[in-house]
């Protein structure tokens, strides 16, 4: 079982360089797999969109919470560590352009020694995506094209370059270097629980991160997800499933239970804002789940 960690975003600590550096280095020493960074390019305080993962329909973060750009944050973490994985959770894919995003991702992957993994989603806040110049209604089709376009750029190494022609994006004879470290490019996991997100994961993803479900509902969804992967002619054994939990509540018993459900990774969300308390929270979690420091 892989255990990644996510700093307490609500406290705005990820814009404090000393806090982030100390937290990331301690997570690495404790044996955690990766550091996870969230994304909101911006928050529109008057949003009427419904946040789908809370009954209130409102996201749990204050509008003025500092949320650094996740790739820049992960670059900082990469420079502060040597082996700790670097993950997004969740990158708002349609808020970006695939050509520039492919370059940024490949650069970070190369300079970190191949430590990057993506989890991407469509975004739920219409106002945020519209401010980024994206049509909310077409964000699903755009996201599909973006994944295909980025992979085309990462995989093309011949003199003819990469070619892509879609509804929203197109290029020909295109050369984008450097290439990601690992063959096949940077792993892309899909976040969400809608039927569309599961289809996207089954057809294009290297993994799936269900959000906002648990218990029997999660167990059924995982079985369904793996069937969809098989139906696409893909090997489900190489397809990862990631869930999240609150760090202080994660124990060896809970890890065992989710592993029995076929889950490969748990993201432990931190809650302690003070640095000393946050480091102790990491140490205590690592000890409870038996990580090899």
C-alpha positions as a Python dict, from the first residue, in 0.01 Angstrom:
ca = {
    (1, 'X'): (0, 0, 0),
    (2, 'X'): (133, 342, -97),
    (3, 'X'): (69, 630, 144),
    (4, 'X'): (94, 984, 10),
    (5, 'X'): (46, 1302, 212),
    (6, 'X'): (-142, 1624, 145),
    (7, 'X'): (-70, 1934, 356),
    (8, 'X'): (-364, 2109, 525),
    (9, 'X'): (-465, 2336, 238),
    (10, 'X'): (-723, 2523, 445),
    (11, 'X'): (-447, 2679, 654),
    (12, 'X'): (-263, 2828, 356),
    (13, 'X'): (67, 2678, 470),
    (14, 'X'): (179, 2570, 123),
    (15, 'X'): (273, 2929, 38),
    (16, 'X'): (525, 2931, 327),
    (17, 'X'): (858, 2806, 186),
    (18, 'X'): (1006, 2706, 522),
    (19, 'X'): (689, 2515, 616),
    (20, 'X'): (673, 2331, 284),
    (21, 'X'): (1043, 2247, 279),
    (22, 'X'): (1039, 2107, 632),
    (23, 'X'): (715, 1916, 577),
    (24, 'X'): (828, 1760, 249),
    (25, 'X'): (1167, 1657, 384),
    (26, 'X'): (1011, 1502, 692),
    (27, 'X'): (755, 1316, 479),
    (28, 'X'): (1043, 1175, 275),
    (29, 'X'): (1233, 1068, 587),
    (30, 'X'): (920, 900, 725),
    (31, 'X'): (885, 686, 412),
    (32, 'X'): (575, 841, 256),
    (33, 'X'): (536, 788, -116),
    (34, 'X'): (449, 1136, -236),
    (35, 'X'): (353, 1497, -167),
    (36, 'X'): (14, 1594, -314),
    (37, 'X'): (-73, 1949, -428),
    (38, 'X'): (-424, 2077, -500),
    (39, 'X'): (-530, 2335, -761),
    (40, 'X'): (-768, 2624, -803),
    (41, 'X'): (-644, 2879, -1060),
    (42, 'X'): (-881, 3122, -893),
    (43, 'X'): (-1193, 3124, -677),
    (44, 'X'): (-1493, 3338, -770),
    (45, 'X'): (-1654, 3435, -440),
    (46, 'X'): (-1999, 3478, -595),
    (47, 'X'): (-2002, 3131, -751),
    (48, 'X'): (-2336, 2960, -790),
    (49, 'X'): (-2190, 2626, -901),
    (50, 'X'): (-2249, 2342, -657),
    (51, 'X'): (-1949, 2182, -492),
    (52, 'X'): (-2031, 1810, -536),
    (53, 'X'): (-1846, 1667, -237),
    (54, 'X'): (-2026, 1839, 50),
    (55, 'X'): (-2396, 1851, 132),
    (56, 'X'): (-2373, 2229, 170),
    (57, 'X'): (-2276, 2267, -195),
    (58, 'X'): (-1988, 2494, -87),
    (59, 'X'): (-1622, 2403, -90),
    (60, 'X'): (-1459, 2382, 254),
    (61, 'X'): (-1184, 2636, 182),
    (62, 'X'): (-1224, 3011, 249),
    (63, 'X'): (-1219, 3217, -70),
    (64, 'X'): (-893, 3387, 29),
    (65, 'X'): (-699, 3067, 106),
    (66, 'X'): (-352, 3083, -52),
    (67, 'X'): (-342, 2802, -311),
    (68, 'X'): (-9, 2809, -497),
    (69, 'X'): (14, 2684, -853),
    (70, 'X'): (54, 2308, -802),
    (71, 'X'): (330, 2255, -1057),
    (72, 'X'): (536, 2541, -923),
    (73, 'X'): (478, 2411, -570),
    (74, 'X'): (582, 2060, -673),
    (75, 'X'): (892, 2202, -842),
    (76, 'X'): (986, 2362, -511),
    (77, 'X'): (924, 2031, -332),
    (78, 'X'): (1133, 1848, -593),
    (79, 'X'): (1425, 2082, -527),
    (80, 'X'): (1391, 2026, -152),
    (81, 'X'): (1384, 1644, -166),
    (82, 'X'): (1547, 1357, -351),
    (83, 'X'): (1305, 1063, -367),
    (84, 'X'): (962, 1191, -261),
    (85, 'X'): (697, 1153, -532),
    (86, 'X'): (520, 1458, -670),
    (87, 'X'): (146, 1443, -734),
    (88, 'X'): (-143, 1669, -824),
    (89, 'X'): (-477, 1610, -662),
    (90, 'X'): (-665, 1734, -851),
    (91, 'X'): (-531, 1942, -1144),
    (92, 'X'): (-817, 2129, -1315),
    (93, 'X'): (-730, 2006, -1662),
    (94, 'X'): (-959, 2224, -1883),
    (95, 'X'): (-815, 2538, -1722),
    (96, 'X'): (-491, 2473, -1915),
    (97, 'X'): (-373, 2443, -2274),
    (98, 'X'): (-231, 2099, -2359),
    (99, 'X'): (77, 2224, -2546),
    (100, 'X'): (209, 2447, -2269),
    (101, 'X'): (96, 2206, -1999),
    (102, 'X'): (277, 1913, -2165),
    (103, 'X'): (598, 2116, -2168),
    (104, 'X'): (566, 2219, -1802),
    (105, 'X'): (489, 1866, -1690),
    (106, 'X'): (773, 1707, -1885),
    (107, 'X'): (1018, 1967, -1755),
    (108, 'X'): (919, 1900, -1395),
    (109, 'X'): (932, 1526, -1449),
    (110, 'X'): (1281, 1538, -1601),
    (111, 'X'): (1429, 1774, -1344),
    (112, 'X'): (1285, 1568, -1059),
    (113, 'X'): (1418, 1240, -1197),
    (114, 'X'): (1080, 1102, -1308),
    (115, 'X'): (892, 1156, -982),
    (116, 'X'): (573, 1315, -1121),
    (117, 'X'): (223, 1166, -1127),
    (118, 'X'): (-92, 1351, -1228),
    (119, 'X'): (-444, 1326, -1103),
    (120, 'X'): (-670, 1541, -1317),
    (121, 'X'): (-1034, 1644, -1313),
    (122, 'X'): (-1274, 1862, -1505),
    (123, 'X'): (-1340, 2124, -1240),
    (124, 'X'): (-1679, 2188, -1083),
    (125, 'X'): (-1677, 2569, -1063),
    (126, 'X'): (-1821, 2709, -1384),
    (127, 'X'): (-1713, 3061, -1297),
    (128, 'X'): (-1351, 2954, -1248),
    (129, 'X'): (-1327, 2781, -1585),
    (130, 'X'): (-1502, 3062, -1768),
    (131, 'X'): (-1251, 3307, -1619),
    (132, 'X'): (-978, 3082, -1765),
    (133, 'X'): (-1140, 3112, -2108),
    (134, 'X'): (-1292, 2762, -2115),
    (135, 'X'): (-1647, 2673, -2211),
    (136, 'X'): (-1783, 2482, -1912),
    (137, 'X'): (-2021, 2273, -2122),
    (138, 'X'): (-1742, 2129, -2338),
    (139, 'X'): (-1486, 2070, -2062),
    (140, 'X'): (-1524, 1690, -2080),
    (141, 'X'): (-1448, 1669, -2452),
    (142, 'X'): (-1164, 1917, -2407),
    (143, 'X'): (-1014, 1709, -2127),
    (144, 'X'): (-1019, 1395, -2341),
    (145, 'X'): (-841, 1578, -2622),
    (146, 'X'): (-590, 1729, -2383),
    (147, 'X'): (-483, 1389, -2253),
    (148, 'X'): (-444, 1255, -2607),
    (149, 'X'): (-260, 1568, -2727),
    (150, 'X'): (-14, 1569, -2438),
    (151, 'X'): (65, 1203, -2485),
    (152, 'X'): (120, 1263, -2857),
    (153, 'X'): (374, 1534, -2773),
    (154, 'X'): (550, 1320, -2512),
    (155, 'X'): (572, 1013, -2733),
    (156, 'X'): (684, 1170, -3063),
    (157, 'X'): (1060, 1139, -3106),
    (158, 'X'): (1101, 1105, -3482),
    (159, 'X'): (1192, 1378, -3731),
    (160, 'X'): (828, 1411, -3835),
    (161, 'X'): (729, 1525, -3487),
    (162, 'X'): (383, 1497, -3332),
    (163, 'X'): (55, 1533, -3513),
    (164, 'X'): (-284, 1589, -3355),
    (165, 'X'): (-616, 1704, -3499),
    (166, 'X'): (-914, 1741, -3269),
    (167, 'X'): (-1222, 1948, -3213),
    (168, 'X'): (-1042, 2200, -2989),
    (169, 'X'): (-667, 2149, -3040),
    (170, 'X'): (-450, 2075, -3341),
    (171, 'X'): (-82, 2074, -3435),
    (172, 'X'): (145, 1913, -3691),
    (173, 'X'): (522, 1857, -3723),
    (174, 'X'): (542, 1953, -3356),
    (175, 'X'): (851, 1888, -3144),
    (176, 'X'): (827, 1920, -2767),
    (177, 'X'): (1134, 1844, -2559),
    (178, 'X'): (1240, 1731, -2303),
    (179, 'X'): (1044, 1409, -2289),
    (180, 'X'): (921, 1255, -1963),
    (181, 'X'): (1164, 1016, -1798),
    (182, 'X'): (958, 699, -1818),
    (183, 'X'): (841, 527, -2134),
    (184, 'X'): (472, 595, -2187),
    (185, 'X'): (494, 943, -2043),
    (186, 'X'): (373, 1078, -1711),
    (187, 'X'): (105, 865, -1539),
    (188, 'X'): (-235, 1034, -1557),
    (189, 'X'): (-502, 936, -1306),
    (190, 'X'): (-861, 1058, -1332),
    (191, 'X'): (-1039, 1207, -1033),
    (192, 'X'): (-1416, 1197, -984),
    (193, 'X'): (-1707, 959, -937),
    (194, 'X'): (-1933, 1038, -1232),
    (195, 'X'): (-1993, 784, -1506),
    (196, 'X'): (-1801, 1012, -1742),
    (197, 'X'): (-1498, 1021, -1512),
    (198, 'X'): (-1500, 642, -1487),
    (199, 'X'): (-1524, 612, -1865),
    (200, 'X'): (-1234, 856, -1902),
    (201, 'X'): (-1028, 658, -1652),
    (202, 'X'): (-1104, 328, -1825),
    (203, 'X'): (-1020, 455, -2173),
    (204, 'X'): (-739, 703, -2107),
    (205, 'X'): (-624, 685, -1747),
    (206, 'X'): (-346, 504, -1569),
    (207, 'X'): (-556, 510, -1254),
    (208, 'X'): (-870, 640, -1087),
    (209, 'X'): (-926, 850, -776),
    (210, 'X'): (-1291, 830, -665),
    (211, 'X'): (-1403, 1130, -464),
    (212, 'X'): (-1672, 1161, -201),
    (213, 'X'): (-1778, 796, -170),
    (214, 'X'): (-1695, 515, 71),
    (215, 'X'): (-1810, 183, 215),
    (216, 'X'): (-2021, -45, -2),
    (217, 'X'): (-2069, 227, -263),
    (218, 'X'): (-1693, 250, -308),
    (219, 'X'): (-1654, -128, -317),
    (220, 'X'): (-1912, -158, -595),
    (221, 'X'): (-1759, 132, -787),
    (222, 'X'): (-1412, -24, -775),
    (223, 'X'): (-1542, -353, -913),
    (224, 'X'): (-1726, -164, -1186),
    (225, 'X'): (-1415, 38, -1267),
    (226, 'X'): (-1197, -267, -1309),
    (227, 'X'): (-1459, -430, -1534),
    (228, 'X'): (-1460, -120, -1753),
    (229, 'X'): (-1080, -132, -1778),
    (230, 'X'): (-1095, -497, -1884),
    (231, 'X'): (-1370, -419, -2135),
    (232, 'X'): (-1129, -173, -2299),
    (233, 'X'): (-883, -457, -2350),
    (234, 'X'): (-647, -321, -2085),
    (235, 'X'): (-475, -504, -1800),
    (236, 'X'): (-644, -399, -1474),
    (237, 'X'): (-345, -515, -1269),
    (238, 'X'): (-150, -209, -1386),
    (239, 'X'): (-437, 29, -1318),
    (240, 'X'): (-408, 205, -980),
    (241, 'X'): (-690, 317, -753),
    (242, 'X'): (-631, 592, -499),
    (243, 'X'): (-851, 709, -213),
    (244, 'X'): (-806, 976, 51),
    (245, 'X'): (-857, 1000, 425),
    (246, 'X'): (-789, 1231, 718),
    (247, 'X'): (-437, 1166, 847),
    (248, 'X'): (-513, 1130, 1222),
    (249, 'X'): (-785, 873, 1148),
    (250, 'X'): (-574, 644, 930),
    (251, 'X'): (-452, 330, 1104),
    (252, 'X'): (-299, -1, 1004),
    (253, 'X'): (-647, -149, 1027),
    (254, 'X'): (-801, 104, 788),
    (255, 'X'): (-513, 58, 546),
    (256, 'X'): (-569, -318, 557),
    (257, 'X'): (-938, -274, 486),
    (258, 'X'): (-888, -53, 182),
    (259, 'X'): (-613, -281, 53),
    (260, 'X'): (-860, -570, 68),
    (261, 'X'): (-1092, -364, -152),
    (262, 'X'): (-827, -349, -423),
    (263, 'X'): (-706, 3, -347),
    (264, 'X'): (-341, 79, -421),
    (265, 'X'): (-284, 416, -254),
    (266, 'X'): (-417, 629, 30),
    (267, 'X'): (-369, 1005, 38),
    (268, 'X'): (-351, 1121, 399),
    (269, 'X'): (-484, 1475, 433),
    (270, 'X'): (-310, 1665, 710),
    (271, 'X'): (-504, 1877, 957),
    (272, 'X'): (-234, 2026, 1183),
    (273, 'X'): (-147, 2381, 1071),
    (274, 'X'): (150, 2445, 1299),
    (275, 'X'): (474, 2304, 1159),
    (276, 'X'): (579, 2116, 1473),
    (277, 'X'): (234, 1961, 1505),
    (278, 'X'): (226, 1877, 1135),
    (279, 'X'): (562, 1698, 1155),
    (280, 'X'): (444, 1504, 1460),
    (281, 'X'): (126, 1414, 1271),
    (282, 'X'): (340, 1265, 992),
    (283, 'X'): (562, 1076, 1236),
    (284, 'X'): (265, 932, 1422),
    (285, 'X'): (93, 823, 1100),
    (286, 'X'): (409, 659, 967),
    (287, 'X'): (447, 465, 1291),
    (288, 'X'): (80, 356, 1298),
    (289, 'X'): (86, 216, 946),
    (290, 'X'): (438, 74, 974),
    (291, 'X'): (617, 270, 704),
    (292, 'X'): (981, 177, 652),
    (293, 'X'): (1156, 505, 733),
}
